[in-house]
Amino acid sequence: MPYWDELIRKLGFLGGFDVEWFSQVSQPPFAINRYVAFQRPNGKSRPAQVAPDGIVGRG
């Protein structure tokens, strides 16, 4: 997927983002594995923002 590696790299800068998320969801194969890789400490979301590089995200 285009930009996937860049997205994961940027998510890694979030405090509390689990950069090892893939190991949590990939085993066992074909099983439903629900896992929260990141959650804001206060549980509140903020409106979407556009980063200087043009990527839309939730700031």
Secondary structure as GFF3:
##gff-version 3
##sequence-region A 1 59
A	DSSP	alpha_helix	4	11	.	.	.	ID=ss1
A	DSSP	alpha_helix	21	25	.	.	.	ID=ss2
A	DSSP	beta_strand	48	50	.	.	.	ID=ss3
A	DSSP	beta_strand	56	58	.	.	.	ID=ss4
###
